[in-house]
Amino acid sequence: MDTHNKGNVGEDLAVRFLNESGYEVIARNYRLRDSEIDIVFKDGINVGCGVKEYIVFAEVKYRESHLSGYGFEAVTKNKMSRICKAAKHFLYTNRYPDDTPVRFDVISIEKEEIRHIINAFEC
């Protein structure tokens, strides 16, 4: 299986996981020149007197085995920077207010084990 197909398999597994976990997926494969965000979804978190809704930008890393390391280890500083740039563009073009709460997660999949690393990095 080539890298593109592996990525699609991983993203499909991640979307199914997110949907089953109650998240609302709002975009997939959002592209900006040399940047891409694999999945964008909403996460409503109960806080005090209500729900605070986050827009979450997720990077999906899929590995067929642990031999080449864990998927989350492949999210480099350079990759984080490109995701941040694309996220800012996503928020701007979709007219989200400047104070919209955002989060950056990594979904690491090794074989069939899914690890959802919440707030994996900041911009």
N, C-alpha and C positions, 0 to 999 in steps of 0.2 A: 504494500500500500504506500503510495507516495505521500509526501508531507502535507500537501493540500487536502487530500482525502482523510488523512489522520486528523487534521485540524477540524474538518467538518464533523467527523465522528465524535471527537471530543466536545465540540460545541453543542452538538445535538444531545449528548449525554448531560452536559451542564444545563441546558435549557430545560430538559425534562426534570432534572433535579430541582432547579429553581421553581418551576411550576408546581411540582409536588410539595415543595416547602412553603408554598403560599405567596411567593414573590410574583410580581407582574412584570414580565419581560416587555420592554417597549421598543427595543431596537437590537439588531444583530449586524455585525460587520460594518460598523460605521467607519467610513474612510475619510481621511484628510491627507492628501498628497502622500507623504511617506509614513503616515501613521494610521493605525486601525485600532478600534475598540471592538473586542469580540462580542460582548453583550452589555447592553444597558438595561437596567431594571429598577423598579421602585421598591423601596423597603420602608414600610410604616412602622415606627417604633413608638411604643407607649411611653410618654414622658409626663409625669405629673398630672396635669388636667387635660391631656389630649394626646394626639398622635403627631409625631414629627416625621414628615415624609422625606426620605433621602432619595436622591438620584444616585444610583450606584453604577460605576463603570468597572466591568470585570474583564480581566485577562484570563483566558483559559489555556492551560498547558496540559497536553495529553501525552502520556508515555505508555508504551506497551509493557515496559518492565522498569525495574529500579536500576538496572545496570548502567544506564547513562545518567543517573541522578534523578532526583525528584523534579517534577514539573515546575514547582514554585521557585526552585533554585535558578531557573532559566529567565526569570524576570529581572533583567539587569537595570542599572541606573539609566542607561540610554533608553531602554524600552519604557521605563516609567516616565521619563521626560516626554517621549512621543505620545504616550497615552494621555498625559496631562494636557498637552497642547490640543489634542483631538477632543478631549472632554470640554475644554473651554470653548472650542468652536461649536460643539454639539449644543451646549447650553445657550450660547449666543444665537445660533441659527434657529433654535426651537423656542426662543424668547422666554427662557427661564429668568426670573429675577436674579440680580447679582448676589442676593443673600440666600439662594437656594442651597440647602444642606446637601453636600456631596460626599461620596465615599469611594475608595478604590479598593476593590477586592481581587483576590486571585482564586481561581478554581483550578485545583491541581488534581488531575485524574491519572492514576497509575493502575493499569488493567481496569478493574471495575470499582476500585476504591476512589471515592470522591472526597476531597478535602476542600472545604470552603473556608478560605482564610479571609475573615472579615477585617476591614481596615488594614490591609496588608502594607500599604504605603500612603504617604501624603504628598501633595504637590505644593 
